[in-house]
Amino acid sequence: MNELQVYEKPLTATEIKAQVQVIQQVMAAVMVKDVHYGVIPGTPKPTLYKPGSEKILATFRITAYPKEVEDLSTHDEIRYRVKVHGISAYGLLLGVGIGECSSSEEKYRWRRPVCDEEWNEYPEDQRREVWKRIQGKPTKLKQVRTHPSDVANTILKMAKKRAQIDMTLTATAASDVFDQDLEDLPEGLAGEATNGKPPLQEPKKKEKAPAPPKDDLETASVLIEGITYKDGKTKAGKNYRKFTITDTGGNTYGTFSESAATTANTAKESGAPCRITYKTGQYGNDLETIDIIIPEK
């Protein structure tokens, strides 16, 4: 397998849009806030967590393969750098992520003592008092140094996690939906990472005027089994492409709309149900509309 795979045919704008929509639909239907992602005050986008990364990788059938692990440790510091490859179901390299973690980071370098006696017994250069914000109030805490070897496995796992999330955002083009690693910044720095930019506001949706009723339209909720198409020419010599969408019940729906076929393919890949409207005509069911159903939480 080559390290870089080059595709002859680039994705269309419609296909790229559909991929982003899949991520947004998975986020809305499957992911849980503070479990799969989190919103850090002062940041413009949600931060992707490892469980959320795994959901996205499963959606696109990508395997996270730790390709390289570099041990950069010294006698008083544990440090790892990990490179994770994203491999498709067909063995193609889709993206690479790099992550690093060190025991010298604030959250791993210091810990709370078991008791005041332990804090007093530590050498002065291995203990400190520091201000932290606890439940919104500034609080002075006593801390002691951790032994690097005690957190070695945690440092390795964290480096791998960061690399996996980096690869997920790269391979699936999800960076416009999620941030990365803001959860790992020291307290007070998360907001600064946005360079003072205000959080993104969800665009207000324009209210659409109700569509006039159509006669003889039927509505159904279905699961998509497959999508096929056939190219042809009209009597006037104009090229066309007709899509046939098949649901799991064996019913077929015809359409000339590429966007409708893209929505159907997105639903098929994600396993999400669709709400369709159609009219029964001389040559079968003619599709009018198709929308992916996002379950309410």
TORKOL-4160 file (C-alpha; in steps of 0.2 Angstrom, whole numbers, padded with zeros to 4 digits, m for minus):
297
<pt num="1" X="0000" Y="0000" Z="0000"/>
<pt num="2" X="0007" Y="0017" Z="m0005"/>
<pt num="3" X="0008" Y="0030" Z="0009"/>
<pt num="4" X="m0002" Y="0042" Z="m0001"/>
<pt num="5" X="m0017" Y="0037" Z="m0011"/>
<pt num="6" X="m0022" Y="0048" Z="m0026"/>
<pt num="7" X="m0039" Y="0047" Z="m0032"/>
<pt num="8" X="m0042" Y="0050" Z="m0051"/>
<pt num="9" X="m0060" Y="0058" Z="m0048"/>
<pt num="10" X="m0061" Y="0072" Z="m0035"/>
<pt num="11" X="m0077" Y="0073" Z="m0024"/>
<pt num="12" X="m0090" Y="0085" Z="m0030"/>
<pt num="13" X="m0096" Y="0099" Z="m0020"/>
<pt num="14" X="m0113" Y="0089" Z="m0017"/>
<pt num="15" X="m0103" Y="0074" Z="m0010"/>
<pt num="16" X="m0092" Y="0085" Z="0002"/>
<pt num="17" X="m0108" Y="0094" Z="0008"/>
<pt num="18" X="m0116" Y="0077" Z="0011"/>
<pt num="19" X="m0101" Y="0071" Z="0021"/>
<pt num="20" X="m0102" Y="0086" Z="0032"/>
<pt num="21" X="m0121" Y="0083" Z="0034"/>
<pt num="22" X="m0117" Y="0065" Z="0040"/>
<pt num="23" X="m0106" Y="0071" Z="0054"/>
<pt num="24" X="m0119" Y="0084" Z="0059"/>
<pt num="25" X="m0132" Y="0070" Z="0059"/>
<pt num="26" X="m0122" Y="0058" Z="0069"/>
<pt num="27" X="m0118" Y="0072" Z="0081"/>
<pt num="28" X="m0136" Y="0076" Z="0083"/>
<pt num="29" X="m0143" Y="0058" Z="0084"/>
<pt num="30" X="m0129" Y="0048" Z="0092"/>
<pt num="31" X="m0117" Y="0059" Z="0102"/>
<pt num="32" X="m0120" Y="0065" Z="0120"/>
<pt num="33" X="m0114" Y="0082" Z="0126"/>
<pt num="34" X="m0100" Y="0080" Z="0139"/>
<pt num="35" X="m0097" Y="0062" Z="0134"/>
<pt num="36" X="m0093" Y="0062" Z="0115"/>
<pt num="37" X="m0089" Y="0081" Z="0114"/>
<pt num="38" X="m0089" Y="0096" Z="0126"/>
<pt num="39" X="m0092" Y="0115" Z="0125"/>
<pt num="40" X="m0078" Y="0125" Z="0133"/>
<pt num="41" X="m0083" Y="0142" Z="0138"/>
<pt num="42" X="m0076" Y="0155" Z="0127"/>
<pt num="43" X="m0072" Y="0143" Z="0112"/>
<pt num="44" X="m0081" Y="0144" Z="0095"/>
<pt num="45" X="m0084" Y="0126" Z="0092"/>
<pt num="46" X="m0087" Y="0110" Z="0102"/>
<pt num="47" X="m0072" Y="0100" Z="0107"/>
<pt num="48" X="m0071" Y="0082" Z="0101"/>
<pt num="49" X="m0068" Y="0069" Z="0114"/>
<pt num="50" X="m0061" Y="0051" Z="0111"/>
<pt num="51" X="m0078" Y="0042" Z="0112"/>
<pt num="52" X="m0085" Y="0055" Z="0099"/>
<pt num="53" X="m0070" Y="0052" Z="0088"/>
<pt num="54" X="m0073" Y="0033" Z="0089"/>
<pt num="55" X="m0091" Y="0036" Z="0083"/>
<pt num="56" X="m0086" Y="0046" Z="0068"/>
<pt num="57" X="m0073" Y="0033" Z="0063"/>
<pt num="58" X="m0086" Y="0020" Z="0064"/>
<pt num="59" X="m0098" Y="0030" Z="0054"/>
<pt num="60" X="m0085" Y="0031" Z="0039"/>
<pt num="61" X="m0078" Y="0013" Z="0043"/>
<pt num="62" X="m0060" Y="0020" Z="0047"/>
<pt num="63" X="m0048" Y="0010" Z="0058"/>
<pt num="64" X="m0036" Y="0020" Z="0069"/>
<pt num="65" X="m0019" Y="0011" Z="0067"/>
<pt num="66" X="m0005" Y="0018" Z="0079"/>
<pt num="67" X="0009" Y="0017" Z="0066"/>
<pt num="68" X="0023" Y="0025" Z="0076"/>
<pt num="69" X="0027" Y="0028" Z="0095"/>
<pt num="70" X="0042" Y="0038" Z="0099"/>
<pt num="71" X="0048" Y="0038" Z="0117"/>
<pt num="72" X="0056" Y="0055" Z="0120"/>
<pt num="73" X="0057" Y="0052" Z="0139"/>
<pt num="74" X="0072" Y="0058" Z="0150"/>
<pt num="75" X="0077" Y="0054" Z="0168"/>
<pt num="76" X="0064" Y="0066" Z="0175"/>
<pt num="77" X="0051" Y="0067" Z="0162"/>
<pt num="78" X="0040" Y="0054" Z="0153"/>
<pt num="79" X="0036" Y="0060" Z="0135"/>
<pt num="80" X="0028" Y="0051" Z="0120"/>
<pt num="81" X="0024" Y="0056" Z="0102"/>
<pt num="82" X="0012" Y="0045" Z="0093"/>
<pt num="83" X="0007" Y="0044" Z="0075"/>
<pt num="84" X="m0009" Y="0036" Z="0070"/>
<pt num="85" X="m0015" Y="0031" Z="0053"/>
<pt num="86" X="m0033" Y="0031" Z="0047"/>
<pt num="87" X="m0036" Y="0016" Z="0036"/>
<pt num="88" X="m0051" Y="0013" Z="0026"/>
<pt num="89" X="m0061" Y="m0004" Z="0024"/>
<pt num="90" X="m0051" Y="m0006" Z="0008"/>
<pt num="91" X="m0034" Y="m0003" Z="0015"/>
<pt num="92" X="m0032" Y="0014" Z="0009"/>
<pt num="93" X="m0023" Y="0028" Z="0019"/>
<pt num="94" X="m0036" Y="0042" Z="0022"/>
<pt num="95" X="m0027" Y="0053" Z="0035"/>
<pt num="96" X="m0013" Y="0054" Z="0048"/>
<pt num="97" X="m0013" Y="0061" Z="0065"/>
<pt num="98" X="0001" Y="0066" Z="0077"/>
<pt num="99" X="m0001" Y="0068" Z="0096"/>
<pt num="100" X="0011" Y="0071" Z="0110"/>
<pt num="101" X="0010" Y="0071" Z="0129"/>
<pt num="102" X="0022" Y="0074" Z="0143"/>
<pt num="103" X="0022" Y="0071" Z="0162"/>
<pt num="104" X="0028" Y="0089" Z="0163"/>
<pt num="105" X="0011" Y="0096" Z="0159"/>
<pt num="106" X="0002" Y="0105" Z="0173"/>
<pt num="107" X="m0011" Y="0091" Z="0175"/>
<pt num="108" X="0001" Y="0077" Z="0176"/>
<pt num="109" X="0016" Y="0086" Z="0185"/>
<pt num="110" X="0006" Y="0090" Z="0201"/>
<pt num="111" X="m0007" Y="0082" Z="0212"/>
<pt num="112" X="m0016" Y="0085" Z="0228"/>
<pt num="113" X="m0007" Y="0078" Z="0244"/>
<pt num="114" X="m0016" Y="0064" Z="0254"/>
<pt num="115" X="m0015" Y="0075" Z="0269"/>
<pt num="116" X="m0006" Y="0090" Z="0276"/>
<pt num="117" X="0007" Y="0079" Z="0284"/>
<pt num="118" X="0012" Y="0072" Z="0267"/>
<pt num="119" X="0013" Y="0090" Z="0260"/>
<pt num="120" X="0024" Y="0095" Z="0275"/>
<pt num="121" X="0036" Y="0080" Z="0272"/>
<pt num="122" X="0039" Y="0084" Z="0254"/>
<pt num="123" X="0055" Y="0094" Z="0250"/>
<pt num="124" X="0051" Y="0112" Z="0247"/>
<pt num="125" X="0056" Y="0112" Z="0229"/>
<pt num="126" X="0043" Y="0098" Z="0226"/>
<pt num="127" X="0028" Y="0106" Z="0234"/>
<pt num="128" X="0018" Y="0122" Z="0231"/>
<pt num="129" X="0003" Y="0132" Z="0234"/>
<pt num="130" X="m0007" Y="0137" Z="0219"/>
<pt num="131" X="m0023" Y="0147" Z="0216"/>
<pt num="132" X="m0037" Y="0137" Z="0207"/>
<pt num="133" X="m0055" Y="0141" Z="0203"/>
<pt num="134" X="m0066" Y="0129" Z="0212"/>
<pt num="135" X="m0085" Y="0131" Z="0208"/>
<pt num="136" X="m0082" Y="0148" Z="0202"/>
<pt num="137" X="m0072" Y="0154" Z="0217"/>
<pt num="138" X="m0053" Y="0157" Z="0218"/>
<pt num="139" X="m0046" Y="0144" Z="0230"/>
<pt num="140" X="m0028" Y="0141" Z="0236"/>
<pt num="141" X="m0023" Y="0123" Z="0235"/>
<pt num="142" X="m0008" Y="0113" Z="0241"/>
<pt num="143" X="0000" Y="0102" Z="0228"/>
<pt num="144" X="0015" Y="0090" Z="0228"/>
<pt num="145" X="0025" Y="0083" Z="0213"/>
<pt num="146" X="0020" Y="0067" Z="0205"/>
<pt num="147" X="0033" Y="0054" Z="0201"/>
<pt num="148" X="0034" Y="0053" Z="0182"/>
<pt num="149" X="0034" Y="0034" Z="0182"/>
<pt num="150" X="0017" Y="0034" Z="0191"/>
<pt num="151" X="0009" Y="0042" Z="0176"/>
<pt num="152" X="0019" Y="0034" Z="0161"/>
<pt num="153" X="0004" Y="0023" Z="0155"/>
<pt num="154" X="m0007" Y="0038" Z="0156"/>
<pt num="155" X="0005" Y="0049" Z="0146"/>
<pt num="156" X="0006" Y="0036" Z="0132"/>
<pt num="157" X="m0013" Y="0034" Z="0132"/>
<pt num="158" X="m0016" Y="0052" Z="0131"/>
<pt num="159" X="m0003" Y="0054" Z="0116"/>
<pt num="160" X="m0012" Y="0041" Z="0107"/>
<pt num="161" X="m0029" Y="0049" Z="0110"/>
<pt num="162" X="m0023" Y="0066" Z="0104"/>
<pt num="163" X="m0016" Y="0058" Z="0088"/>
<pt num="164" X="m0032" Y="0048" Z="0085"/>
<pt num="165" X="m0043" Y="0064" Z="0087"/>
<pt num="166" X="m0031" Y="0073" Z="0075"/>
<pt num="167" X="m0032" Y="0060" Z="0062"/>
<pt num="168" X="m0051" Y="0059" Z="0064"/>
<pt num="169" X="m0053" Y="0078" Z="0060"/>
<pt num="170" X="m0040" Y="0077" Z="0046"/>
<pt num="171" X="m0047" Y="0061" Z="0037"/>
<pt num="172" X="m0066" Y="0066" Z="0039"/>
<pt num="173" X="m0064" Y="0085" Z="0036"/>
<pt num="174" X="m0073" Y="0088" Z="0053"/>
<pt num="175" X="m0062" Y="0103" Z="0058"/>
<pt num="176" X="m0076" Y="0115" Z="0054"/>
<pt num="177" X="m0087" Y="0106" Z="0066"/>
<pt num="178" X="m0075" Y="0102" Z="0080"/>
<pt num="179" X="m0060" Y="0109" Z="0089"/>
<pt num="180" X="m0046" Y="0098" Z="0096"/>
<pt num="181" X="m0037" Y="0097" Z="0112"/>
<pt num="182" X="m0044" Y="0113" Z="0120"/>
<pt num="183" X="m0050" Y="0101" Z="0134"/>
<pt num="184" X="m0031" Y="0099" Z="0138"/>
<pt num="185" X="m0026" Y="0117" Z="0140"/>
<pt num="186" X="m0023" Y="0124" Z="0157"/>
<pt num="187" X="m0037" Y="0133" Z="0166"/>
<pt num="188" X="m0039" Y="0150" Z="0159"/>
<pt num="189" X="m0031" Y="0147" Z="0142"/>
<pt num="190" X="m0045" Y="0139" Z="0133"/>
<pt num="191" X="m0053" Y="0156" Z="0129"/>
<pt num="192" X="m0036" Y="0163" Z="0123"/>
<pt num="193" X="m0034" Y="0149" Z="0110"/>
<pt num="194" X="m0048" Y="0157" Z="0100"/>
<pt num="195" X="m0038" Y="0174" Z="0098"/>
<pt num="196" X="m0052" Y="0184" Z="0105"/>
<pt num="197" X="m0064" Y="0178" Z="0092"/>
<pt num="198" X="m0082" Y="0177" Z="0099"/>
<pt num="199" X="m0091" Y="0160" Z="0099"/>
<pt num="200" X="m0100" Y="0156" Z="0083"/>
<pt num="201" X="m0118" Y="0159" Z="0083"/>
<pt num="202" X="m0130" Y="0146" Z="0076"/>
<pt num="203" X="m0137" Y="0154" Z="0060"/>
<pt num="204" X="m0155" Y="0159" Z="0061"/>
<pt num="205" X="m0166" Y="0149" Z="0050"/>
<pt num="206" X="m0178" Y="0159" Z="0039"/>
<pt num="207" X="m0195" Y="0153" Z="0040"/>
<pt num="208" X="m0202" Y="0146" Z="0024"/>
<pt num="209" X="m0219" Y="0149" Z="0018"/>
<pt num="210" X="m0230" Y="0133" Z="0019"/>
<pt num="211" X="m0229" Y="0124" Z="0003"/>
<pt num="212" X="m0246" Y="0122" Z="m0006"/>
<pt num="213" X="m0254" Y="0105" Z="m0004"/>
<pt num="214" X="m0251" Y="0093" Z="m0018"/>
<pt num="215" X="m0264" Y="0081" Z="m0023"/>
<pt num="216" X="m0261" Y="0062" Z="m0023"/>
<pt num="217" X="m0245" Y="0063" Z="m0013"/>
<pt num="218" X="m0241" Y="0049" Z="m0001"/>
<pt num="219" X="m0229" Y="0049" Z="0014"/>
<pt num="220" X="m0219" Y="0035" Z="0021"/>
<pt num="221" X="m0205" Y="0032" Z="0033"/>
<pt num="222" X="m0192" Y="0020" Z="0026"/>
<pt num="223" X="m0175" Y="0013" Z="0027"/>
<pt num="224" X="m0164" Y="0014" Z="0011"/>
<pt num="225" X="m0158" Y="m0002" Z="0004"/>
<pt num="226" X="m0149" Y="0004" Z="m0012"/>
<pt num="227" X="m0147" Y="0018" Z="m0025"/>
<pt num="228" X="m0145" Y="0014" Z="m0044"/>
<pt num="229" X="m0145" Y="0025" Z="m0059"/>
<pt num="230" X="m0147" Y="0025" Z="m0078"/>
<pt num="231" X="m0141" Y="0037" Z="m0091"/>
<pt num="232" X="m0151" Y="0041" Z="m0106"/>
<pt num="233" X="m0156" Y="0054" Z="m0119"/>
<pt num="234" X="m0173" Y="0063" Z="m0122"/>
<pt num="235" X="m0181" Y="0064" Z="m0139"/>
<pt num="236" X="m0173" Y="0081" Z="m0141"/>
<pt num="237" X="m0156" Y="0073" Z="m0138"/>
<pt num="238" X="m0153" Y="0080" Z="m0121"/>
<pt num="239" X="m0143" Y="0069" Z="m0108"/>
<pt num="240" X="m0152" Y="0064" Z="m0092"/>
<pt num="241" X="m0148" Y="0053" Z="m0077"/>
<pt num="242" X="m0163" Y="0044" Z="m0068"/>
<pt num="243" X="m0160" Y="0037" Z="m0050"/>
<pt num="244" X="m0169" Y="0023" Z="m0043"/>
<pt num="245" X="m0170" Y="0022" Z="m0024"/>
<pt num="246" X="m0175" Y="0006" Z="m0016"/>
<pt num="247" X="m0181" Y="0004" Z="0002"/>
<pt num="248" X="m0179" Y="m0012" Z="0013"/>
<pt num="249" X="m0197" Y="m0017" Z="0009"/>
<pt num="250" X="m0192" Y="m0018" Z="m0010"/>
<pt num="251" X="m0202" Y="m0003" Z="m0015"/>
<pt num="252" X="m0193" Y="0008" Z="m0028"/>
<pt num="253" X="m0194" Y="0027" Z="m0031"/>
<pt num="254" X="m0188" Y="0036" Z="m0046"/>
<pt num="255" X="m0180" Y="0054" Z="m0047"/>
<pt num="256" X="m0170" Y="0064" Z="m0058"/>
<pt num="257" X="m0163" Y="0074" Z="m0043"/>
<pt num="258" X="m0145" Y="0071" Z="m0039"/>
<pt num="259" X="m0147" Y="0079" Z="m0022"/>
<pt num="260" X="m0161" Y="0068" Z="m0018"/>
<pt num="261" X="m0150" Y="0053" Z="m0022"/>
<pt num="262" X="m0136" Y="0060" Z="m0012"/>
<pt num="263" X="m0147" Y="0061" Z="0003"/>
<pt num="264" X="m0153" Y="0043" Z="0000"/>
<pt num="265" X="m0135" Y="0037" Z="0000"/>
<pt num="266" X="m0131" Y="0047" Z="0016"/>
<pt num="267" X="m0146" Y="0038" Z="0024"/>
<pt num="268" X="m0140" Y="0021" Z="0018"/>
<pt num="269" X="m0123" Y="0023" Z="0024"/>
<pt num="270" X="m0128" Y="0029" Z="0041"/>
<pt num="271" X="m0143" Y="0018" Z="0043"/>
<pt num="272" X="m0154" Y="0032" Z="0047"/>
<pt num="273" X="m0173" Y="0032" Z="0042"/>
<pt num="274" X="m0180" Y="0043" Z="0029"/>
<pt num="275" X="m0196" Y="0052" Z="0027"/>
<pt num="276" X="m0202" Y="0052" Z="0009"/>
<pt num="277" X="m0216" Y="0059" Z="m0001"/>
<pt num="278" X="m0220" Y="0051" Z="m0018"/>
<pt num="279" X="m0233" Y="0050" Z="m0031"/>
<pt num="280" X="m0238" Y="0034" Z="m0040"/>
<pt num="281" X="m0237" Y="0037" Z="m0059"/>
<pt num="282" X="m0238" Y="0027" Z="m0075"/>
<pt num="283" X="m0220" Y="0020" Z="m0073"/>
<pt num="284" X="m0220" Y="0017" Z="m0054"/>
<pt num="285" X="m0217" Y="0029" Z="m0039"/>
<pt num="286" X="m0210" Y="0046" Z="m0043"/>
<pt num="287" X="m0201" Y="0053" Z="m0028"/>
<pt num="288" X="m0205" Y="0071" Z="m0023"/>
<pt num="289" X="m0195" Y="0074" Z="m0007"/>
<pt num="290" X="m0184" Y="0064" Z="0004"/>
<pt num="291" X="m0177" Y="0070" Z="0022"/>
<pt num="292" X="m0167" Y="0060" Z="0035"/>
<pt num="293" X="m0176" Y="0058" Z="0051"/>
<pt num="294" X="m0165" Y="0064" Z="0066"/>
<pt num="295" X="m0172" Y="0056" Z="0082"/>
<pt num="296" X="m0177" Y="0068" Z="0096"/>
<pt num="297" X="m0166" Y="0067" Z="0112"/>
